Structure formats: structure tokens, C-alpha cells
Amino acid sequence: MLNILFEDNHLIAINKPSGDLVQGDKTGDVPLADKVKAYIKKKYNKPGNVFLGITHRLDRPTSGVIIFTKTSKSLKRLNEMFKKSIGRLSTKPSNLKKGL
């Protein structure tokens, strides 16, 4: 069962428990992304394939919030936001000293 923290037309935020896989791997275990796709397909009665963008990952033993995007446009925009945020932090040595 999914623990959905937030959902709108563009994003869905899931509380990922420790032990869940975000993306498929060689184990063949069902990844969280596939579970979310199935949820969206059923809830909104979508025919065909469901788009789901993975904006970031958490290691399998780690719990936390995973943000998926429901459209390619929101995936692109969120990736740009992450890139800008990381760029600002990594280019300012003073931020590293402050632990930011």
C-alpha cells in the first residue's frame, strides 16, 4: 500500500519505507515506481502506459520522501530546480563551511 503524502496534476510525493526499491534492478522485485504507475492508472482510469518521472532516488535501506512527476514537463522543470539548487550550493565555498 502506498503512503501518499501529496498529489496534484503534476507531482506525487510518496513516503518510501526502508526496504522498498525505487527503480527496477536485477532482483526482479517490484519497484515503487511501478506501484505508483499502477495506482495512477487505476485511480484515473488511464488507458495505455502511464508516464512517471523519477526525480531522485533513495537507496533501498533508506526511508524518506520520493517525489515522482506525472508529466514530462514537470520532470524537466523539477530537474532544472534541483540542478540550480545544487549548483548554488556547490559553487559557494562559504556554504560548505556553514554546512549548507
ROTI-643142 format. One record per residue: residue number from 1; residue in three letters; chain; x, y, z of N, C-alpha, C, O in turn. Coordinates in steps of 0.2 Angstrom, whole numbers, plus 5000, padded with zeros to 4 digits. Layout:
<nodes>
{seq NUM | type ALA | mol A | n.X X | n.Y Y | n.Z Z | ca.X X | ca.Y Y | ca.Z Z | c.X X | c.Y Y | c.Z Z | o.X X | o.Y Y | o.Z Z}
...
</nodes>
This chain:
<nodes>
{seq 1 | type MET | mol A | n.X 5004 | n.Y 4994 | n.Z 5000 | ca.X 5000 | ca.Y 5000 | ca.Z 5000 | c.X 5004 | c.Y 5006 | c.Z 5000 | o.X 5009 | o.Y 5007 | o.Z 5004}
{seq 2 | type LEU | mol A | n.X 5003 | n.Y 5011 | n.Z 4996 | ca.X 5006 | ca.Y 5017 | ca.Z 4995 | c.X 5004 | c.Y 5022 | c.Z 5001 | o.X 4999 | o.Y 5023 | o.Z 5003}
{seq 3 | type ASN | mol A | n.X 5009 | n.Y 5026 | n.Z 5004 | ca.X 5008 | ca.Y 5031 | ca.Z 5008 | c.X 5009 | c.Y 5037 | c.Z 5005 | o.X 5015 | o.Y 5040 | o.Z 5004}
{seq 4 | type ILE | mol A | n.X 5004 | n.Y 5040 | n.Z 5002 | ca.X 5004 | ca.Y 5046 | ca.Z 4998 | c.X 5004 | c.Y 5052 | c.Z 5002 | o.X 4999 | o.Y 5053 | o.Z 5006}
{seq 5 | type LEU | mol A | n.X 5009 | n.Y 5056 | n.Z 5002 | ca.X 5009 | ca.Y 5062 | ca.Z 5006 | c.X 5006 | c.Y 5069 | c.Z 5003 | o.X 5003 | o.Y 5073 | o.Z 5006}
{seq 6 | type PHE | mol A | n.X 5007 | n.Y 5069 | n.Z 4996 | ca.X 5004 | ca.Y 5074 | ca.Z 4992 | c.X 5003 | c.Y 5072 | c.Z 4985 | o.X 5007 | o.Y 5068 | o.Z 4982}
{seq 7 | type GLU | mol A | n.X 4998 | n.Y 5075 | n.Z 4982 | ca.X 4997 | ca.Y 5073 | ca.Z 4975 | c.X 4993 | c.Y 5079 | c.Z 4972 | o.X 4988 | o.Y 5081 | o.Z 4974}
{seq 8 | type ASP | mol A | n.X 4995 | n.Y 5081 | n.Z 4966 | ca.X 4991 | ca.Y 5085 | ca.Z 4962 | c.X 4992 | c.Y 5083 | c.Z 4954 | o.X 4994 | o.Y 5077 | o.Z 4953}
{seq 9 | type ASN | mol A | n.X 4991 | n.Y 5088 | n.Z 4950 | ca.X 4991 | ca.Y 5086 | ca.Z 4942 | c.X 4998 | c.Y 5084 | c.Z 4940 | o.X 4999 | o.Y 5081 | o.Z 4935}
{seq 10 | type HIS | mol A | n.X 5003 | n.Y 5087 | n.Z 4944 | ca.X 5010 | ca.Y 5087 | ca.Z 4941 | c.X 5014 | c.Y 5082 | c.Z 4945 | o.X 5019 | o.Y 5079 | o.Z 4942}
{seq 11 | type LEU | mol A | n.X 5013 | n.Y 5082 | n.Z 4952 | ca.X 5018 | ca.Y 5078 | ca.Z 4956 | c.X 5014 | c.Y 5073 | c.Z 4961 | o.X 5008 | o.Y 5074 | o.Z 4962}
{seq 12 | type ILE | mol A | n.X 5018 | n.Y 5068 | n.Z 4963 | ca.X 5015 | ca.Y 5064 | ca.Z 4968 | c.X 5021 | c.Y 5062 | c.Z 4973 | o.X 5026 | o.Y 5060 | o.Z 4971}
{seq 13 | type ALA | mol A | n.X 5020 | n.Y 5064 | n.Z 4979 | ca.X 5025 | ca.Y 5063 | ca.Z 4984 | c.X 5023 | c.Y 5056 | c.Z 4988 | o.X 5018 | o.Y 5056 | o.Z 4991}
{seq 14 | type ILE | mol A | n.X 5028 | n.Y 5052 | n.Z 4989 | ca.X 5027 | ca.Y 5045 | ca.Z 4992 | c.X 5032 | c.Y 5045 | c.Z 4998 | o.X 5038 | o.Y 5046 | o.Z 4998}
{seq 15 | type ASN | mol A | n.X 5029 | n.Y 5042 | n.Z 5004 | ca.X 5034 | ca.Y 5041 | ca.Z 5009 | c.X 5036 | c.Y 5034 | c.Z 5008 | o.X 5033 | o.Y 5029 | o.Z 5009}
{seq 16 | type LYS | mol A | n.X 5043 | n.Y 5033 | n.Z 5006 | ca.X 5046 | ca.Y 5027 | ca.Z 5005 | c.X 5048 | c.Y 5023 | c.Z 5011 | o.X 5052 | o.Y 5026 | o.Z 5015}
{seq 17 | type PRO | mol A | n.X 5046 | n.Y 5017 | n.Z 5013 | ca.X 5048 | ca.Y 5014 | ca.Z 5018 | c.X 5055 | c.Y 5011 | c.Z 5017 | o.X 5057 | o.Y 5009 | o.Z 5011}
{seq 18 | type SER | mol A | n.X 5059 | n.Y 5009 | n.Z 5022 | ca.X 5065 | ca.Y 5006 | ca.Z 5021 | c.X 5064 | c.Y 4999 | c.Z 5018 | o.X 5059 | o.Y 4996 | o.Z 5020}
{seq 19 | type GLY | mol A | n.X 5068 | n.Y 4997 | n.Z 5013 | ca.X 5067 | ca.Y 4991 | ca.Z 5010 | c.X 5064 | c.Y 4991 | c.Z 5003 | o.X 5065 | o.Y 4986 | o.Z 5000}
{seq 20 | type ASP | mol A | n.X 5060 | n.Y 4996 | n.Z 5002 | ca.X 5057 | ca.Y 4997 | ca.Z 4995 | c.X 5062 | c.Y 4999 | c.Z 4990 | o.X 5067 | o.Y 5003 | o.Z 4992}
{seq 21 | type LEU | mol A | n.X 5062 | n.Y 4997 | n.Z 4984 | ca.X 5066 | ca.Y 4998 | ca.Z 4979 | c.X 5062 | c.Y 5004 | c.Z 4975 | o.X 5056 | o.Y 5004 | o.Z 4973}
{seq 22 | type VAL | mol A | n.X 5066 | n.Y 5009 | n.Z 4973 | ca.X 5063 | ca.Y 5015 | ca.Z 4969 | c.X 5063 | c.Y 5013 | c.Z 4962 | o.X 5058 | o.Y 5014 | o.Z 4959}
{seq 23 | type GLN | mol A | n.X 5068 | n.Y 5010 | n.Z 4959 | ca.X 5069 | ca.Y 5008 | ca.Z 4952 | c.X 5070 | c.Y 5001 | c.Z 4951 | o.X 5073 | o.Y 4998 | o.Z 4956}
{seq 24 | type GLY | mol A | n.X 5068 | n.Y 4998 | n.Z 4946 | ca.X 5070 | ca.Y 4991 | ca.Z 4945 | c.X 5077 | c.Y 4989 | c.Z 4945 | o.X 5081 | o.Y 4993 | o.Z 4943}
{seq 25 | type ASP | mol A | n.X 5079 | n.Y 4983 | n.Z 4947 | ca.X 5086 | ca.Y 4981 | ca.Z 4947 | c.X 5086 | c.Y 4973 | c.Z 4945 | o.X 5080 | o.Y 4971 | o.Z 4943}
{seq 26 | type LYS | mol A | n.X 5091 | n.Y 4970 | n.Z 4946 | ca.X 5092 | ca.Y 4963 | ca.Z 4944 | c.X 5088 | c.Y 4958 | c.Z 4948 | o.X 5088 | o.Y 4953 | o.Z 4947}
{seq 27 | type THR | mol A | n.X 5086 | n.Y 4961 | n.Z 4954 | ca.X 5082 | ca.Y 4956 | ca.Z 4959 | c.X 5076 | c.Y 4954 | c.Z 4956 | o.X 5073 | o.Y 4949 | o.Z 4958}
{seq 28 | type GLY | mol A | n.X 5073 | n.Y 4959 | n.Z 4952 | ca.X 5066 | ca.Y 4957 | ca.Z 4949 | c.X 5060 | c.Y 4959 | c.Z 4954 | o.X 5055 | o.Y 4958 | o.Z 4953}
{seq 29 | type ASP | mol A | n.X 5062 | n.Y 4962 | n.Z 4960 | ca.X 5057 | ca.Y 4965 | ca.Z 4964 | c.X 5053 | c.Y 4970 | c.Z 4961 | o.X 5056 | o.Y 4974 | o.Z 4957}
{seq 30 | type VAL | mol A | n.X 5047 | n.Y 4971 | n.Z 4963 | ca.X 5043 | ca.Y 4976 | ca.Z 4960 | c.X 5045 | c.Y 4983 | c.Z 4963 | o.X 5045 | o.Y 4984 | o.Z 4969}
{seq 31 | type PRO | mol A | n.X 5047 | n.Y 4988 | n.Z 4959 | ca.X 5049 | ca.Y 4994 | ca.Z 4962 | c.X 5044 | c.Y 4999 | c.Z 4963 | o.X 5038 | o.Y 4998 | o.Z 4961}
{seq 32 | type LEU | mol A | n.X 5045 | n.Y 5003 | n.Z 4968 | ca.X 5040 | ca.Y 5008 | ca.Z 4970 | c.X 5037 | c.Y 5012 | c.Z 4964 | o.X 5031 | o.Y 5014 | o.Z 4963}
{seq 33 | type ALA | mol A | n.X 5041 | n.Y 5014 | n.Z 4959 | ca.X 5039 | ca.Y 5017 | ca.Z 4953 | c.X 5033 | c.Y 5013 | c.Z 4949 | o.X 5028 | o.Y 5016 | o.Z 4947}
{seq 34 | type ASP | mol A | n.X 5034 | n.Y 5007 | n.Z 4949 | ca.X 5029 | ca.Y 5003 | ca.Z 4946 | c.X 5022 | c.Y 5003 | c.Z 4950 | o.X 5017 | o.Y 5002 | o.Z 4947}
{seq 35 | type LYS | mol A | n.X 5023 | n.Y 5003 | n.Z 4956 | ca.X 5017 | ca.Y 5003 | ca.Z 4961 | c.X 5013 | c.Y 5009 | c.Z 4960 | o.X 5007 | o.Y 5010 | o.Z 4960}
{seq 36 | type VAL | mol A | n.X 5017 | n.Y 5015 | n.Z 4959 | ca.X 5014 | ca.Y 5021 | ca.Z 4958 | c.X 5011 | c.Y 5022 | c.Z 4952 | o.X 5005 | o.Y 5025 | o.Z 4951}
{seq 37 | type LYS | mol A | n.X 5014 | n.Y 5019 | n.Z 4946 | ca.X 5011 | ca.Y 5019 | ca.Z 4940 | c.X 5004 | c.Y 5015 | c.Z 4940 | o.X 4999 | o.Y 5018 | o.Z 4937}
{seq 38 | type ALA | mol A | n.X 5004 | n.Y 5010 | n.Z 4943 | ca.X 4998 | ca.Y 5006 | ca.Z 4944 | c.X 4992 | c.Y 5009 | c.Z 4948 | o.X 4987 | o.Y 5009 | o.Z 4946}
{seq 39 | type TYR | mol A | n.X 4994 | n.Y 5013 | n.Z 4953 | ca.X 4990 | ca.Y 5017 | ca.Z 4957 | c.X 4987 | c.Y 5022 | c.Z 4952 | o.X 4981 | o.Y 5023 | o.Z 4952}
{seq 40 | type ILE | mol A | n.X 4991 | n.Y 5026 | n.Z 4948 | ca.X 4988 | ca.Y 5032 | ca.Z 4944 | c.X 4984 | c.Y 5029 | c.Z 4939 | o.X 4979 | o.Y 5032 | o.Z 4937}
{seq 41 | type LYS | mol A | n.X 4986 | n.Y 5023 | n.Z 4936 | ca.X 4982 | ca.Y 5020 | ca.Z 4930 | c.X 4975 | c.Y 5018 | c.Z 4933 | o.X 4970 | o.Y 5020 | o.Z 4929}
{seq 42 | type LYS | mol A | n.X 4975 | n.Y 5015 | n.Z 4939 | ca.X 4968 | ca.Y 5013 | ca.Z 4942 | c.X 4964 | c.Y 5019 | c.Z 4944 | o.X 4958 | o.Y 5020 | o.Z 4942}
{seq 43 | type LYS | mol A | n.X 4967 | n.Y 5024 | n.Z 4948 | ca.X 4963 | ca.Y 5029 | ca.Z 4950 | c.X 4960 | c.Y 5034 | c.Z 4945 | o.X 4955 | o.Y 5036 | o.Z 4945}
{seq 44 | type TYR | mol A | n.X 4964 | n.Y 5035 | n.Z 4940 | ca.X 4962 | ca.Y 5040 | ca.Z 4934 | c.X 4959 | c.Y 5036 | c.Z 4928 | o.X 4958 | o.Y 5039 | o.Z 4923}
{seq 45 | type ASN | mol A | n.X 4959 | n.Y 5029 | n.Z 4929 | ca.X 4956 | ca.Y 5025 | ca.Z 4923 | c.X 4960 | c.Y 5027 | c.Z 4917 | o.X 4957 | o.Y 5028 | o.Z 4911}
{seq 46 | type LYS | mol A | n.X 4967 | n.Y 5027 | n.Z 4917 | ca.X 4971 | ca.Y 5029 | ca.Z 4911 | c.X 4972 | c.Y 5023 | c.Z 4907 | o.X 4974 | o.Y 5017 | o.Z 4909}
{seq 47 | type PRO | mol A | n.X 4970 | n.Y 5023 | n.Z 4900 | ca.X 4972 | ca.Y 5018 | ca.Z 4896 | c.X 4979 | c.Y 5018 | c.Z 4894 | o.X 4983 | o.Y 5024 | o.Z 4894}
{seq 48 | type GLY | mol A | n.X 4982 | n.Y 5013 | n.Z 4892 | ca.X 4989 | ca.Y 5013 | ca.Z 4889 | c.X 4994 | c.Y 5014 | c.Z 4895 | o.X 4993 | o.Y 5013 | o.Z 4901}
{seq 49 | type ASN | mol A | n.X 5000 | n.Y 5016 | n.Z 4893 | ca.X 5006 | ca.Y 5017 | ca.Z 4898 | c.X 5005 | c.Y 5023 | c.Z 4902 | o.X 5002 | o.Y 5028 | o.Z 4899}
{seq 50 | type VAL | mol A | n.X 5007 | n.Y 5023 | n.Z 4908 | ca.X 5007 | ca.Y 5029 | ca.Z 4912 | c.X 5014 | c.Y 5032 | c.Z 4912 | o.X 5019 | o.Y 5029 | o.Z 4914}
{seq 51 | type PHE | mol A | n.X 5014 | n.Y 5039 | n.Z 4911 | ca.X 5021 | ca.Y 5042 | ca.Z 4912 | c.X 5022 | c.Y 5043 | c.Z 4920 | o.X 5018 | o.Y 5046 | o.Z 4923}
{seq 52 | type LEU | mol A | n.X 5028 | n.Y 5042 | n.Z 4922 | ca.X 5030 | ca.Y 5043 | ca.Z 4929 | c.X 5038 | c.Y 5045 | c.Z 4928 | o.X 5042 | o.Y 5041 | o.Z 4927}
{seq 53 | type GLY | mol A | n.X 5039 | n.Y 5051 | n.Z 4930 | ca.X 5046 | ca.Y 5053 | ca.Z 4930 | c.X 5049 | c.Y 5052 | c.Z 4937 | o.X 5046 | o.Y 5054 | o.Z 4942}
{seq 54 | type ILE | mol A | n.X 5055 | n.Y 5050 | n.Z 4937 | ca.X 5059 | ca.Y 5049 | ca.Z 4944 | c.X 5064 | c.Y 5054 | c.Z 4944 | o.X 5069 | o.Y 5055 | o.Z 4941}
{seq 55 | type THR | mol A | n.X 5062 | n.Y 5059 | n.Z 4949 | ca.X 5067 | ca.Y 5065 | ca.Z 4950 | c.X 5073 | c.Y 5063 | c.Z 4954 | o.X 5078 | o.Y 5067 | o.Z 4954}
{seq 56 | type HIS | mol A | n.X 5073 | n.Y 5059 | n.Z 4959 | ca.X 5078 | ca.Y 5057 | ca.Z 4963 | c.X 5077 | c.Y 5050 | c.Z 4966 | o.X 5072 | o.Y 5047 | o.Z 4965}
{seq 57 | type ARG | mol A | n.X 5082 | n.Y 5047 | n.Z 4969 | ca.X 5081 | ca.Y 5040 | ca.Z 4972 | c.X 5084 | c.Y 5040 | c.Z 4979 | o.X 5087 | o.Y 5045 | o.Z 4981}
{seq 58 | type LEU | mol A | n.X 5081 | n.Y 5035 | n.Z 4982 | ca.X 5084 | ca.Y 5034 | ca.Z 4989 | c.X 5086 | c.Y 5026 | c.Z 4989 | o.X 5083 | o.Y 5022 | o.Z 4986}
{seq 59 | type ASP | mol A | n.X 5092 | n.Y 5025 | n.Z 4992 | ca.X 5094 | ca.Y 5018 | ca.Z 4992 | c.X 5089 | c.Y 5014 | c.Z 4996 | o.X 5085 | o.Y 5016 | o.Z 5000}
{seq 60 | type ARG | mol A | n.X 5089 | n.Y 5007 | n.Z 4994 | ca.X 5084 | ca.Y 5003 | ca.Z 4996 | c.X 5083 | c.Y 5003 | c.Z 5004 | o.X 5078 | o.Y 5003 | o.Z 5006}
{seq 61 | type PRO | mol A | n.X 5089 | n.Y 5003 | n.Z 5008 | ca.X 5088 | ca.Y 5003 | ca.Z 5015 | c.X 5086 | c.Y 5009 | c.Z 5018 | o.X 5085 | o.Y 5010 | o.Z 5024}
{seq 62 | type THR | mol A | n.X 5085 | n.Y 5014 | n.Z 5014 | ca.X 5084 | ca.Y 5021 | ca.Z 5017 | c.X 5076 | c.Y 5023 | c.Z 5016 | o.X 5073 | o.Y 5021 | o.Z 5011}
{seq 63 | type SER | mol A | n.X 5074 | n.Y 5026 | n.Z 5021 | ca.X 5067 | ca.Y 5028 | ca.Z 5021 | c.X 5067 | c.Y 5035 | c.Z 5019 | o.X 5072 | o.Y 5039 | o.Z 5021}
{seq 64 | type GLY | mol A | n.X 5061 | n.Y 5038 | n.Z 5017 | ca.X 5061 | ca.Y 5045 | ca.Z 5016 | c.X 5056 | c.Y 5047 | c.Z 5010 | o.X 5052 | o.Y 5042 | o.Z 5008}
{seq 65 | type VAL | mol A | n.X 5055 | n.Y 5053 | n.Z 5008 | ca.X 5050 | ca.Y 5055 | ca.Z 5004 | c.X 5053 | c.Y 5055 | c.Z 4997 | o.X 5059 | o.Y 5057 | o.Z 4995}
{seq 66 | type ILE | mol A | n.X 5050 | n.Y 5052 | n.Z 4992 | ca.X 5051 | ca.Y 5052 | ca.Z 4985 | c.X 5046 | c.Y 5056 | c.Z 4981 | o.X 5040 | o.Y 5055 | o.Z 4982}
{seq 67 | type ILE | mol A | n.X 5049 | n.Y 5060 | n.Z 4977 | ca.X 5044 | ca.Y 5064 | ca.Z 4973 | c.X 5045 | c.Y 5062 | c.Z 4966 | o.X 5050 | o.Y 5061 | o.Z 4962}
{seq 68 | type PHE | mol A | n.X 5039 | n.Y 5060 | n.Z 4963 | ca.X 5038 | ca.Y 5057 | ca.Z 4956 | c.X 5034 | c.Y 5063 | c.Z 4952 | o.X 5030 | o.Y 5066 | o.Z 4955}
{seq 69 | type THR | mol A | n.X 5036 | n.Y 5063 | n.Z 4946 | ca.X 5032 | ca.Y 5068 | ca.Z 4942 | c.X 5027 | c.Y 5064 | c.Z 4937 | o.X 5028 | o.Y 5059 | o.Z 4935}
{seq 70 | type LYS | mol A | n.X 5021 | n.Y 5067 | n.Z 4936 | ca.X 5016 | ca.Y 5064 | ca.Z 4932 | c.X 5017 | c.Y 5066 | c.Z 4924 | o.X 5013 | o.Y 5063 | o.Z 4920}
{seq 71 | type THR | mol A | n.X 5021 | n.Y 5071 | n.Z 4923 | ca.X 5021 | ca.Y 5074 | ca.Z 4916 | c.X 5029 | c.Y 5075 | c.Z 4914 | o.X 5033 | o.Y 5076 | o.Z 4919}
{seq 72 | type SER | mol A | n.X 5030 | n.Y 5075 | n.Z 4908 | ca.X 5037 | ca.Y 5076 | ca.Z 4906 | c.X 5039 | c.Y 5083 | c.Z 4907 | o.X 5045 | o.Y 5085 | o.Z 4909}
{seq 73 | type LYS | mol A | n.X 5034 | n.Y 5088 | n.Z 4907 | ca.X 5036 | ca.Y 5095 | ca.Z 4908 | c.X 5038 | c.Y 5096 | c.Z 4915 | o.X 5042 | o.Y 5100 | o.Z 4917}
{seq 74 | type SER | mol A | n.X 5034 | n.Y 5093 | n.Z 4920 | ca.X 5035 | ca.Y 5094 | ca.Z 4927 | c.X 5042 | c.Y 5091 | c.Z 4929 | o.X 5046 | o.Y 5093 | o.Z 4933}
{seq 75 | type LEU | mol A | n.X 5044 | n.Y 5085 | n.Z 4925 | ca.X 5050 | ca.Y 5082 | ca.Z 4926 | c.X 5056 | c.Y 5086 | c.Z 4924 | o.X 5061 | o.Y 5087 | o.Z 4928}
{seq 76 | type LYS | mol A | n.X 5055 | n.Y 5089 | n.Z 4919 | ca.X 5060 | ca.Y 5094 | ca.Z 4916 | c.X 5061 | c.Y 5100 | c.Z 4921 | o.X 5067 | o.Y 5102 | o.Z 4923}
{seq 77 | type ARG | mol A | n.X 5056 | n.Y 5103 | n.Z 4923 | ca.X 5056 | ca.Y 5109 | ca.Z 4927 | c.X 5059 | c.Y 5107 | c.Z 4934 | o.X 5063 | o.Y 5111 | o.Z 4937}
{seq 78 | type LEU | mol A | n.X 5057 | n.Y 5101 | n.Z 4937 | ca.X 5060 | ca.Y 5099 | ca.Z 4944 | c.X 5067 | c.Y 5098 | c.Z 4943 | o.X 5071 | o.Y 5099 | o.Z 4948}
{seq 79 | type ASN | mol A | n.X 5069 | n.Y 5094 | n.Z 4938 | ca.X 5076 | ca.Y 5093 | ca.Z 4937 | c.X 5080 | c.Y 5099 | c.Z 4936 | o.X 5086 | o.Y 5100 | o.Z 4939}
{seq 80 | type GLU | mol A | n.X 5078 | n.Y 5104 | n.Z 4933 | ca.X 5081 | ca.Y 5111 | ca.Z 4932 | c.X 5081 | c.Y 5114 | c.Z 4939 | o.X 5087 | o.Y 5117 | o.Z 4941}
{seq 81 | type MET | mol A | n.X 5076 | n.Y 5114 | n.Z 4943 | ca.X 5076 | ca.Y 5116 | ca.Z 4950 | c.X 5082 | c.Y 5113 | c.Z 4954 | o.X 5085 | o.Y 5116 | o.Z 4958}
{seq 82 | type PHE | mol A | n.X 5082 | n.Y 5106 | n.Z 4954 | ca.X 5087 | ca.Y 5103 | ca.Z 4958 | c.X 5094 | c.Y 5105 | c.Z 4956 | o.X 5099 | o.Y 5106 | o.Z 4960}
{seq 83 | type LYS | mol A | n.X 5095 | n.Y 5105 | n.Z 4949 | ca.X 5102 | ca.Y 5107 | ca.Z 4946 | c.X 5104 | c.Y 5114 | c.Z 4948 | o.X 5110 | o.Y 5115 | o.Z 4950}
{seq 84 | type LYS | mol A | n.X 5099 | n.Y 5119 | n.Z 4948 | ca.X 5101 | ca.Y 5126 | ca.Z 4951 | c.X 5102 | c.Y 5126 | c.Z 4958 | o.X 5107 | o.Y 5129 | o.Z 4960}
{seq 85 | type SER | mol A | n.X 5099 | n.Y 5122 | n.Z 4962 | ca.X 5100 | ca.Y 5122 | ca.Z 4969 | c.X 5107 | c.Y 5119 | c.Z 4971 | o.X 5110 | o.Y 5122 | o.Z 4975}
{seq 86 | type ILE | mol A | n.X 5108 | n.Y 5114 | n.Z 4968 | ca.X 5115 | ca.Y 5110 | ca.Z 4969 | c.X 5120 | c.Y 5115 | c.Z 4966 | o.X 5126 | o.Y 5115 | o.Z 4970}
{seq 87 | type GLY | mol A | n.X 5119 | n.Y 5118 | n.Z 4961 | ca.X 5124 | ca.Y 5122 | ca.Z 4958 | c.X 5126 | c.Y 5128 | c.Z 4963 | o.X 5132 | o.Y 5130 | o.Z 4964}
{seq 88 | type ARG | mol A | n.X 5121 | n.Y 5131 | n.Z 4966 | ca.X 5122 | ca.Y 5137 | ca.Z 4970 | c.X 5126 | c.Y 5134 | c.Z 4977 | o.X 5130 | o.Y 5138 | o.Z 4979}
{seq 89 | type LEU | mol A | n.X 5124 | n.Y 5128 | n.Z 4979 | ca.X 5127 | ca.Y 5126 | ca.Z 4985 | c.X 5135 | c.Y 5124 | c.Z 4984 | o.X 5139 | o.Y 5125 | o.Z 4988}
{seq 90 | type SER | mol A | n.X 5136 | n.Y 5121 | n.Z 4978 | ca.X 5142 | ca.Y 5118 | ca.Z 4977 | c.X 5147 | c.Y 5124 | c.Z 4974 | o.X 5153 | o.Y 5123 | o.Z 4974}
{seq 91 | type THR | mol A | n.X 5145 | n.Y 5129 | n.Z 4972 | ca.X 5149 | ca.Y 5135 | ca.Z 4969 | c.X 5151 | c.Y 5140 | c.Z 4975 | o.X 5155 | o.Y 5144 | o.Z 4973}
{seq 92 | type LYS | mol A | n.X 5148 | n.Y 5139 | n.Z 4981 | ca.X 5150 | ca.Y 5144 | ca.Z 4986 | c.X 5153 | c.Y 5141 | c.Z 4992 | o.X 5150 | o.Y 5137 | o.Z 4996}
{seq 93 | type PRO | mol A | n.X 5160 | n.Y 5141 | n.Z 4992 | ca.X 5164 | ca.Y 5138 | ca.Z 4997 | c.X 5161 | c.Y 5140 | c.Z 5004 | o.X 5162 | o.Y 5136 | o.Z 5009}
{seq 94 | type SER | mol A | n.X 5159 | n.Y 5146 | n.Z 5005 | ca.X 5156 | ca.Y 5148 | ca.Z 5012 | c.X 5150 | c.Y 5144 | c.Z 5014 | o.X 5149 | o.Y 5143 | o.Z 5020}
{seq 95 | type ASN | mol A | n.X 5146 | n.Y 5142 | n.Z 5009 | ca.X 5141 | ca.Y 5137 | ca.Z 5011 | c.X 5143 | c.Y 5131 | c.Z 5014 | o.X 5140 | o.Y 5128 | o.Z 5018}
{seq 96 | type LEU | mol A | n.X 5149 | n.Y 5128 | n.Z 5011 | ca.X 5151 | ca.Y 5122 | ca.Z 5013 | c.X 5154 | c.Y 5122 | c.Z 5020 | o.X 5153 | o.Y 5118 | o.Z 5024}
{seq 97 | type LYS | mol A | n.X 5157 | n.Y 5128 | n.Z 5022 | ca.X 5159 | ca.Y 5129 | ca.Z 5029 | c.X 5153 | c.Y 5129 | c.Z 5034 | o.X 5154 | o.Y 5127 | o.Z 5040}
{seq 98 | type LYS | mol A | n.X 5147 | n.Y 5132 | n.Z 5032 | ca.X 5142 | ca.Y 5133 | ca.Z 5036 | c.X 5137 | c.Y 5126 | c.Z 5036 | o.X 5133 | o.Y 5126 | o.Z 5040}
{seq 99 | type GLY | mol A | n.X 5139 | n.Y 5121 | n.Z 5032 | ca.X 5136 | ca.Y 5115 | ca.Z 5032 | c.X 5129 | c.Y 5115 | c.Z 5028 | o.X 5125 | o.Y 5111 | o.Z 5029}
{seq 100 | type LEU | mol A | n.X 5129 | n.Y 5120 | n.Z 5023 | ca.X 5123 | ca.Y 5121 | ca.Z 5019 | c.X 5124 | c.Y 5116 | c.Z 5013 | o.X 5119 | o.Y 5116 | o.Z 5009}
</nodes>
